[in-house]
Amino acid sequence: MNASEIATELRHWDIGPVLENEPLSRHTSFRIGGPASVYVQPNSQEDLIQILNWVDQHEIPFFVLGQGTNVLVSDLGLDAVVISTSRALRHILVDQERIVAGAGVLLTKLAHKAHQAALQGLEFAVSIPGTLGGALVMNAGAHGSEMRNIVEQIRVWEPGYGIKTLSATDAGFEYRRSQFMVRHWIALEASMTLKHGDMHAILDNMRHFMDYRKRTQPVGDANAGSVFKNPHPDYAGRLIESIGAKGWHVGDAVVSPVHANFIVNRGKAKARDVLTLMRRIRCHVFQRYHIVLRPEVRWIGPGEGGTEGTWENLWYGEGGGLQEPCE
Ligand SMILES: Cc1cc2nc3c(=O)[nH]c(=O)nc-3n(C[C@H](O)[C@H](O)[C@H](O)COP(=O)(O)OP(=O)(O)OC[C@H]3O[C@@H](n4cnc5c(N)ncnc54)[C@H](O)[C@@H]3O)c2cc1C
């Protein structure tokens, strides 16, 4: 089935907007990314599941996108049905010390909802952009806490199987990693356990975290958060700053002068520009410290020349290895 046949079929179902050849740069915080052959925004959880079952049955490649705040989408785009959770999965339910929320809910909204219910434990999430779904996949975290500290159960859709419920242990949370990346589960809903606390103290913490971020990160510039993971016990930002990389640029992709582990798009940056900059940084850090930086941002779509878009290919595809001379 070609893209236009897929789009025609989906439009018949009246499940929300269906776009063809939709630039993903419109749907990512980096403002980077080639077109999705089909882009669909289902209106409800039922619509989303109907689409998932259908693409699965017909072996049509698909990709689920939250707010696009942790992705670097290939300039070649994605020959797949990109399913956005931005309209579906928006419910939030507070029950005693538990919050149950749809995977399309924004983390910031969730943090505010917890505050209104005088529940503590989600303050760290107030300044992390993106959806609950993306946060589960990434085990998102900040200020000494992360999703695995609060998640109790997750309802997912599994390819070839359907809907099932996972425990937090099943989800296999690690530092900015989870079994979602391996098992290709789609998060539908999660329940989180919090604790009753003092509303003023919760709000103070949230304000403190938001202020901190404004002071230390390039708020306002297009970016996808931390580009590299911290190589425990060190910090990627410290290492990158120490090699003098702040301000390095390739085209409009610039190493932020505010925080060295952020690459910002000053206008017309391409995924290729960001990738070249990442290769350069990684090579110089390795030459100086013998530490291999691993990407936190997720590459989506094919690599250069249409190769498989794995980081291994992306790093070494053009000889951009870790040996001198660096690019
Ligand atoms: C300015 C800025 C600051 C940031 N700060 C932090 C921070 O402090 N800590 C931190 O951890 N992250 C941070 N991030 C990264 C990002 O915000 C988080 O990783 C966030 O959780 C991603 O959510 P998303 O909805 O945007 O996911 P997306 O970028 O849309 O997707 C990320 C991955 O999750 C998958 N995905 C999304 N939704 C689902 C779903 N429902 N089911 C299955 N898979 C899904 C996608 O397929 C993709 O592989 C920051 C980003 C920015 C731009």
Ligand as a Chemical Component Dictionary entry (heavy atoms), coordinates in Angstrom:
data_LIG
# 
_chem_comp.id                   LIG 
_chem_comp.type                 NON-POLYMER 
_chem_comp.pdbx_formal_charge   0 
_chem_comp.three_letter_code    LIG 
# 
loop_
_chem_comp_atom.comp_id 
_chem_comp_atom.atom_id 
_chem_comp_atom.alt_atom_id 
_chem_comp_atom.type_symbol 
_chem_comp_atom.charge 
_chem_comp_atom.model_Cartn_x 
_chem_comp_atom.model_Cartn_y 
_chem_comp_atom.model_Cartn_z 
_chem_comp_atom.pdbx_ordinal 
LIG C1  C1  C 0 14.600 22.390 26.534 1  
LIG C2  C2  C 0 14.550 20.928 26.853 2  
LIG C3  C3  C 0 14.895 20.492 28.124 3  
LIG C4  C4  C 0 14.840 19.126 28.439 4  
LIG N1  N1  N 0 15.177 18.733 29.695 5  
LIG C5  C5  C 0 15.098 17.440 30.032 6  
LIG C6  C6  C 0 15.393 17.009 31.366 7  
LIG O1  O1  O 0 15.695 17.796 32.251 8  
LIG N2  N2  N 0 15.328 15.679 31.627 9  
LIG C7  C7  C 0 14.987 14.762 30.686 10 
LIG O2  O2  O 0 14.931 13.568 30.995 11 
LIG N3  N3  N 0 14.693 15.147 29.420 12 
LIG C8  C8  C 0 14.746 16.446 29.072 13 
LIG N4  N4  N 0 14.456 16.834 27.796 14 
LIG C9  C9  C 0 14.139 15.806 26.785 15 
LIG C10 C10 C 0 12.642 15.525 26.607 16 
LIG O3  O3  O 0 11.893 16.615 27.049 17 
LIG C11 C11 C 0 12.182 14.296 27.383 18 
LIG O4  O4  O 0 12.924 13.149 26.980 19 
LIG C12 C12 C 0 10.684 14.025 27.160 20 
LIG O5  O5  O 0 10.279 13.077 28.088 21 
LIG C13 C13 C 0 10.345 13.546 25.754 22 
LIG O6  O6  O 0 8.943  13.547 25.594 23 
LIG P1  P1  P 0 8.261  13.773 24.166 24 
LIG O7  O7  O 0 6.812  13.618 24.299 25 
LIG O8  O8  O 0 8.709  15.054 23.559 26 
LIG O9  O9  O 0 8.881  12.555 23.367 27 
LIG P2  P2  P 0 9.290  12.518 21.825 28 
LIG O10 O10 O 0 10.507 13.377 21.616 29 
LIG O11 O11 O 0 8.112  12.793 20.985 30 
LIG O12 O12 O 0 9.699  10.986 21.684 31 
LIG C14 C14 C 0 10.824 10.473 22.355 32 
LIG C15 C15 C 0 10.796 8.954  22.179 33 
LIG O13 O13 O 0 9.671  8.444  22.868 34 
LIG C16 C16 C 0 8.801  7.747  21.978 35 
LIG N5  N5  N 0 7.414  7.991  22.407 36 
LIG C17 C17 C 0 6.784  9.152  22.630 37 
LIG N6  N6  N 0 5.539  8.932  23.094 38 
LIG C18 C18 C 0 5.387  7.588  23.159 39 
LIG C19 C19 C 0 4.326  6.727  23.567 40 
LIG N7  N7  N 0 3.158  7.185  24.007 41 
LIG N8  N8  N 0 4.551  5.385  23.527 42 
LIG C20 C20 C 0 5.716  4.878  23.073 43 
LIG N9  N9  N 0 6.737  5.635  22.658 44 
LIG C21 C21 C 0 6.573  6.989  22.711 45 
LIG C22 C22 C 0 9.108  8.273  20.596 46 
LIG O14 O14 O 0 8.799  7.289  19.634 47 
LIG C23 C23 C 0 10.605 8.547  20.719 48 
LIG O15 O15 O 0 11.328 7.365  20.506 49 
LIG C24 C24 C 0 14.480 18.193 27.448 50 
LIG C25 C25 C 0 14.126 18.643 26.164 51 
LIG C26 C26 C 0 14.153 19.992 25.868 52 
LIG C27 C27 C 0 13.747 20.450 24.499 53 
# 
loop_
_chem_comp_bond.comp_id 
_chem_comp_bond.atom_id_1 
_chem_comp_bond.atom_id_2 
_chem_comp_bond.value_order 
_chem_comp_bond.pdbx_ordinal 
LIG C1  C2  SING 1  
LIG C2  C3  SING 2  
LIG C2  C26 DOUB 3  
LIG C3  C4  DOUB 4  
LIG C4  N1  SING 5  
LIG C4  C24 SING 6  
LIG N1  C5  DOUB 7  
LIG C5  C6  SING 8  
LIG C5  C8  SING 9  
LIG C6  O1  DOUB 10 
LIG C6  N2  SING 11 
LIG N2  C7  SING 12 
LIG C7  O2  DOUB 13 
LIG C7  N3  SING 14 
LIG N3  C8  DOUB 15 
LIG C8  N4  SING 16 
LIG N4  C9  SING 17 
LIG N4  C24 SING 18 
LIG C9  C10 SING 19 
LIG C10 O3  SING 20 
LIG C10 C11 SING 21 
LIG C11 O4  SING 22 
LIG C11 C12 SING 23 
LIG C12 O5  SING 24 
LIG C12 C13 SING 25 
LIG C13 O6  SING 26 
LIG O6  P1  SING 27 
LIG P1  O7  DOUB 28 
LIG P1  O8  SING 29 
LIG P1  O9  SING 30 
LIG O9  P2  SING 31 
LIG P2  O10 DOUB 32 
LIG P2  O11 SING 33 
LIG P2  O12 SING 34 
LIG O12 C14 SING 35 
LIG C14 C15 SING 36 
LIG C15 O13 SING 37 
LIG C15 C23 SING 38 
LIG O13 C16 SING 39 
LIG C16 N5  SING 40 
LIG C16 C22 SING 41 
LIG N5  C17 SING 42 
LIG N5  C21 SING 43 
LIG C17 N6  DOUB 44 
LIG N6  C18 SING 45 
LIG C18 C19 SING 46 
LIG C18 C21 DOUB 47 
LIG C19 N7  SING 48 
LIG C19 N8  DOUB 49 
LIG N8  C20 SING 50 
LIG C20 N9  DOUB 51 
LIG N9  C21 SING 52 
LIG C22 O14 SING 53 
LIG C22 C23 SING 54 
LIG C23 O15 SING 55 
LIG C24 C25 DOUB 56 
LIG C25 C26 SING 57 
LIG C26 C27 SING 58 
# 
